[in-house]
Amino acid sequence: MTDAATDHAELVSGLIGDRADAWDLAGELPRDLLVKLGASGVLCAQVGPEHGGTGLDSRAGGELTARVGARCSSLRSVMTSQGMAAWTVRRLGGTEQWDTFLPRLTSGDLAAVGFSEPGAGSDLSAMETEIADDGAEVVVTGRKVWITAAHYADLLLVFGKYRGGATAVVVPARTPGVRITRVENPLGCRAAGHANITLDAVRVPAGHVLGGTGLPLPLATTAALTYGRMSVAWGCVGILRACLDAAATHTASREQSGRALAEHQLVARHLAELYVAERHATRACEHASASWDTGSPDMAVDAVHAKYVASREAAQGAARAVQLLASAGASDGHVVARAYRDAKLMEVIEGTSEICQLVLAQHMRKKVRP
């Protein structure tokens, strides 16, 4: 990692300490922690220095994300949300909007990005949220579900239909007509602040519409989703590293039948598979980050590949870790118990594993088409 990324990682490690289990059980992250990390630039570290960020490239940002993900997937999820918001502003917004919103995201304001709706999950073309012009304002009406970090958010980036296309609009969370309701008892990332959002004829300045016009839906959504998939993938690398560390430590110190667990062949096989999973996921993420940093035309599909591989390996790897630790890791709040629940959720968010498979298959069909 770069010096800046290392400094960020050390800051996060110090602030998290041994509190991740308690946060998971309580279902809440301390707001002062999130504001401090936001103001330090950790939550969206790829924003450039001109807007108050660190300007990390994708590889360094990814390794930072993995470090956070190894300690607390709920915090990493908030980090993903903040980074997606910043990247969406950067990709869809104009220079005035960069200067307005990006410094807020690097100075302590928290953000959530709203895609999914009751009838629009994997198929975002079914979105019903409307952004309608009304003089110097726009009126936003719709519902969003399972939005990461919405419980903590100061700003909501809401995707919806606009002028025959689609775009995102920045909605302050306390605007009249906005209602945010926590998702109760989520399976994983329990402290990530998942919430449902209702927007009832919410009025914001027209200048809050990113880019000021409607875009084709895939163009409007791909930028944010690509960043999110990259972040989730690197976060899964962190989950795998935490599981590998816990499993290796436990099986080296725990004895059965007069020798360490790690010396039993079937246990050793699980350890080997965990190591391979972490290496596999890391290499997929490194390749995707290289595509991002060099501006490769395959950047989006490489991000899908990384997210698919890393989330699959994390889900399977966390299950192996639980198997190896047995009752020692089966208590709610234990690092591998958290990993088991959190990793499964990673196979669903930012594009399910099945959607990732369809995207990758479509990519291959295009490559072999005569």
matplotlib code that plots the C-alpha trace (Angstrom):
import matplotlib.pyplot as plt

x = [0.0, 1.0, 2.0, -1.4, -3.2, -1.1, -1.9, -5.6, -5.4, -3.6, -6.2, -9.1, -7.4, -6.9, -10.5, -12.1, -9.9, -11.9, -15.3, -16.5, -18.3, -20.2, -21.2, -22.5, -24.5, -25.9, -26.6, -25.1, -21.8, -20.9, -21.8, -18.8, -16.5, -18.1, -17.9, -14.2, -13.4, -15.3, -13.5, -10.1, -10.9, -10.9, -14.5, -13.9, -10.1, -10.1, -11.4, -8.6, -6.8, -8.4, -11.7, -10.3, -9.5, -6.4, -6.5, -5.6, -5.6, -7.9, -5.2, -4.2, -7.8, -8.7, -6.0, -7.3, -10.8, -9.6, -8.0, -11.3, -13.2, -11.0, -11.9, -15.6, -17.7, -20.4, -17.9, -16.6, -20.1, -20.5, -17.1, -18.4, -21.6, -19.5, -17.1, -20.0, -21.6, -18.4, -17.7, -21.2, -20.9, -17.6, -18.8, -22.3, -21.9, -20.5, -17.6, -19.9, -21.4, -18.0, -17.0, -20.3, -20.7, -17.3, -15.9, -18.9, -18.2, -14.6, -15.4, -17.7, -21.1, -22.3, -24.0, -26.1, -26.9, -30.4, -30.9, -33.1, -36.9, -39.7, -40.1, -36.6, -33.7, -31.6, -33.8, -33.2, -35.1, -38.2, -37.4, -40.5, -38.9, -39.6, -37.5, -39.7, -38.8, -40.8, -39.2, -36.0, -36.7, -37.2, -39.7, -38.6, -41.2, -40.6, -39.4, -36.0, -35.3, -32.3, -30.1, -26.8, -25.8, -29.2, -29.7, -26.6, -26.8, -26.8, -27.1, -29.0, -28.0, -31.3, -31.5, -34.7, -36.3, -35.7, -36.4, -36.9, -33.8, -32.3, -30.0, -29.2, -30.3, -28.7, -31.4, -30.5, -31.8, -33.7, -35.6, -39.4, -41.0, -38.1, -38.8, -36.0, -36.9, -34.3, -34.3, -34.8, -32.5, -30.5, -28.7, -25.3, -23.5, -25.9, -24.4, -24.2, -27.4, -29.5, -32.8, -35.8, -36.5, -39.8, -39.7, -43.1, -43.0, -39.6, -38.4, -34.7, -32.9, -32.6, -28.9, -28.9, -29.6, -26.2, -25.3, -28.6, -30.1, -31.4, -29.0, -29.6, -30.1, -27.1, -24.8, -26.3, -26.0, -22.9, -20.4, -21.7, -22.3, -18.7, -17.2, -19.5, -18.6, -14.9, -15.3, -17.3, -14.8, -11.9, -14.0, -14.4, -10.7, -10.6, -13.3, -11.1, -8.0, -9.8, -11.1, -7.7, -6.1, -8.7, -8.6, -4.8, -4.5, -7.2, -6.0, -2.4, -3.3, -6.2, -5.2, -7.2, -6.0, -2.7, -1.7, -2.6, -5.8, -3.7, -1.8, -4.9, -5.1, -8.8, -8.2, -5.1, -7.1, -9.6, -6.7, -5.2, -8.5, -8.9, -5.4, -6.2, -9.5, -7.8, -5.1, -7.7, -9.9, -6.9, -5.6, -9.0, -9.2, -5.7, -6.5, -9.7, -7.9, -5.2, -7.9, -9.5, -6.2, -5.2, -8.6, -9.1, -12.2, -12.8, -12.9, -16.6, -16.5, -13.3, -15.1, -18.0, -15.5, -13.7, -17.0, -18.3, -15.1, -14.4, -17.9, -18.1, -14.8, -15.6, -18.9, -17.3, -14.2, -16.2, -18.1, -14.8, -13.7, -16.8, -16.3, -12.7, -13.4, -16.7, -18.3, -15.4, -16.5, -20.3, -21.2, -23.0, -20.5, -17.4, -15.3, -16.0, -19.6, -19.9, -17.9, -20.3, -23.3, -21.6, -20.1, -23.4, -24.9, -21.9, -23.3, -26.5, -25.6, -24.3, -25.5, -26.3, -23.9, -26.4, -26.5, -22.7, -22.7, -25.1, -22.8, -19.7, -21.4, -22.7, -19.2, -17.8, -20.6, -19.6, -15.9, -16.6, -19.3, -18.2]
y = [0.0, 3.6, 5.7, 7.4, 4.1, 2.7, 5.7, 5.3, 1.6, 2.3, 4.9, 2.5, -0.3, 1.9, 3.2, -0.3, -2.0, -5.0, -3.3, -4.9, -7.8, -5.4, -3.2, -6.3, -7.4, -3.9, -3.3, 0.2, 1.9, 5.0, 8.1, 10.0, 7.2, 7.5, 11.3, 11.1, 8.6, 10.6, 13.8, 12.0, 10.8, 7.1, 6.5, 7.7, 7.6, 7.7, 11.3, 13.6, 16.1, 19.0, 18.0, 17.0, 13.4, 11.3, 10.4, 6.7, 4.6, 1.5, -0.9, 1.1, 1.9, -1.8, -2.9, -0.3, -1.7, -5.2, -4.1, -2.5, -5.6, -7.9, -6.0, -5.0, -5.7, -3.3, -0.4, -1.5, -1.4, 2.2, 2.8, 1.2, 3.4, 6.6, 5.7, 4.9, 8.3, 10.1, 8.2, 8.8, 12.5, 12.4, 10.4, 11.9, 15.4, 18.6, 20.6, 22.8, 19.7, 18.2, 21.4, 21.4, 17.8, 16.1, 18.3, 17.4, 13.7, 14.2, 16.5, 14.3, 14.2, 10.6, 9.4, 6.5, 5.5, 4.3, 1.8, -1.0, -0.7, -3.1, -4.2, -3.4, -5.4, -7.2, -5.6, -1.9, -1.1, -1.7, 1.4, 3.5, 6.4, 9.6, 12.8, 15.5, 19.1, 21.9, 25.3, 25.8, 22.5, 18.9, 16.7, 13.2, 10.5, 6.8, 4.1, 2.5, -0.6, -2.1, 0.9, 0.5, 3.3, 5.2, 5.1, 7.2, 9.3, 13.1, 12.9, 10.4, 9.8, 8.6, 7.0, 7.5, 8.1, 11.6, 13.2, 10.0, 8.4, 8.0, 9.8, 10.4, 13.3, 14.4, 14.6, 15.9, 13.2, 15.7, 17.2, 17.3, 14.2, 11.9, 9.0, 6.5, 3.2, 0.8, -2.8, -4.9, -7.8, -8.1, -11.4, -9.8, -6.5, -5.8, -2.4, -1.1, 1.0, -0.7, 1.1, 1.6, 5.1, 6.7, 9.9, 11.7, 14.5, 15.6, 19.0, 19.8, 22.4, 21.4, 21.8, 18.6, 16.5, 15.1, 16.2, 18.0, 15.6, 12.0, 9.3, 5.8, 3.6, 1.4, 4.4, 6.1, 3.1, 1.3, 3.8, 3.5, -0.2, -0.8, 1.1, -0.8, -4.2, -3.4, -2.3, -5.4, -7.7, -6.2, -6.3, -10.1, -10.4, -8.9, -11.4, -14.3, -13.0, -12.7, -16.3, -17.6, -16.0, -17.2, -20.7, -21.0, -19.7, -22.0, -25.2, -24.6, -24.2, -26.7, -30.3, -33.5, -37.1, -35.9, -33.5, -30.1, -30.0, -28.6, -31.8, -33.9, -34.3, -33.3, -30.2, -29.4, -29.7, -27.1, -24.7, -25.2, -24.5, -21.3, -20.1, -20.9, -19.0, -15.9, -16.0, -16.5, -13.6, -11.3, -12.0, -11.3, -8.0, -7.0, -7.6, -5.6, -2.7, -2.8, -2.5, 0.4, 2.3, 1.9, 2.8, -0.6, -1.1, -4.3, -2.4, -3.0, -6.7, -7.2, -5.7, -8.1, -11.0, -9.9, -9.4, -12.8, -14.7, -12.9, -13.1, -16.8, -17.6, -15.6, -17.4, -20.8, -19.8, -18.5, -21.8, -23.6, -21.4, -22.1, -25.8, -25.7, -23.6, -25.6, -24.4, -22.0, -20.0, -20.6, -17.9, -14.9, -12.0, -14.2, -13.1, -16.2, -16.2, -12.6, -13.6, -16.4, -14.1, -11.1, -13.1, -14.6, -11.1, -10.3, -12.8, -10.8, -7.0, -5.0, -7.7, -11.3, -14.1, -15.1, -11.7, -11.7, -15.0, -13.6, -10.6, -12.7, -15.1, -12.2, -10.8, -14.1, -14.3, -10.9, -11.9, -15.0, -13.4, -13.5]
z = [0.0, -0.4, 2.6, 2.6, 2.4, 5.2, 7.4, 6.7, 7.6, 10.9, 11.7, 11.0, 13.0, 16.0, 15.9, 15.5, 18.1, 19.4, 19.0, 15.8, 17.5, 19.8, 16.9, 15.1, 18.0, 18.6, 14.9, 15.1, 14.3, 16.4, 14.3, 15.6, 14.3, 10.8, 10.8, 11.8, 9.1, 6.6, 7.5, 7.3, 3.7, 4.6, 3.5, -0.1, -0.4, -4.3, -4.3, -5.4, -3.1, -4.9, -3.3, 0.1, -0.6, -0.7, -4.4, -4.0, -7.1, -7.3, -6.2, -3.1, -2.3, -2.7, -0.3, 2.2, 1.7, 2.3, 5.6, 6.7, 5.5, 7.6, 10.7, 10.2, 7.1, 8.4, 8.3, 5.0, 3.6, 4.7, 3.1, -0.2, 0.0, 0.5, -2.3, -4.7, -3.9, -4.6, -7.8, -9.1, -8.5, -10.3, -13.3, -13.8, -12.4, -13.8, -12.4, -10.2, -8.7, -8.0, -6.2, -4.3, -3.2, -3.2, -0.4, 1.7, 1.3, 2.4, 5.4, 7.4, 5.6, 5.0, 1.9, 0.6, -3.0, -3.8, -6.7, -5.6, -5.3, -4.3, -7.9, -9.2, -7.9, -10.5, -13.2, -12.7, -15.9, -13.7, -11.6, -10.9, -9.0, -10.9, -11.1, -12.6, -13.6, -11.8, -12.6, -10.7, -8.7, -9.4, -7.6, -6.6, -5.9, -5.3, -2.9, -2.4, -0.4, 1.4, 0.9, 2.6, 5.1, 4.6, 8.3, 8.8, 5.6, 5.4, 1.6, -0.6, -4.2, -5.6, -9.1, -11.0, -14.4, -15.8, -19.2, -21.0, -19.5, -16.0, -13.7, -10.0, -7.9, -4.6, -1.9, 1.6, 3.9, 6.1, 3.2, 3.8, 2.3, 2.9, 5.3, 6.2, 8.0, 9.3, 7.9, 11.0, 11.7, 8.5, 7.9, 7.5, 7.9, 10.8, 11.7, 8.1, 8.4, 5.8, 5.4, 3.2, 1.8, 0.8, -1.2, -1.2, -3.7, -2.4, -3.8, -4.3, -6.5, -10.2, -9.7, -7.6, -10.7, -11.7, -15.2, -15.6, -18.1, -18.5, -19.7, -21.0, -17.9, -18.3, -18.7, -15.7, -13.4, -14.6, -13.2, -9.6, -9.8, -11.1, -8.2, -5.8, -7.2, -6.9, -3.3, -2.4, -4.0, -2.1, 1.1, 0.5, 0.3, 3.8, 5.0, 3.6, 5.3, 8.6, 8.3, 7.3, 10.2, 12.7, 11.3, 11.2, 14.8, 16.1, 14.4, 15.4, 19.1, 19.5, 20.0, 19.3, 19.6, 20.9, 18.1, 16.7, 14.6, 11.7, 11.6, 10.8, 7.0, 6.5, 8.6, 6.6, 3.4, 4.6, 5.5, 2.1, 0.4, 2.5, 1.5, -2.2, -1.9, -0.5, -3.2, -6.0, -4.8, -4.3, -7.8, -9.4, -7.5, -8.4, -12.1, -11.9, -10.2, -12.8, -15.5, -13.5, -13.1, -16.8, -18.1, -19.8, -21.9, -19.9, -16.6, -16.0, -16.8, -14.8, -11.8, -12.3, -12.5, -9.3, -7.4, -8.5, -7.7, -4.4, -3.0, -3.9, -2.4, 0.8, 1.3, 0.9, 2.8, 5.8, 5.9, 6.0, 8.8, 10.9, 10.2, 11.4, 14.6, 15.3, 18.5, 19.2, 16.2, 16.3, 18.8, 17.5, 17.2, 16.7, 13.8, 11.7, 12.6, 11.4, 8.3, 7.6, 7.6, 6.0, 3.1, 2.1, 1.8, -0.5, -3.0, -3.3, -3.2, -6.1, -8.5, -7.4, -8.3, -11.0, -12.6, -12.5, -14.4, -17.0, -17.5, -17.9, -20.3, -22.4, -22.5, -23.8, -26.5, -27.7, -27.9, -30.0, -32.2, -35.9]

ax = plt.figure().add_subplot(projection="3d")
ax.plot(x, y, z, "-o")
ax.set_aspect("equal")
plt.show()
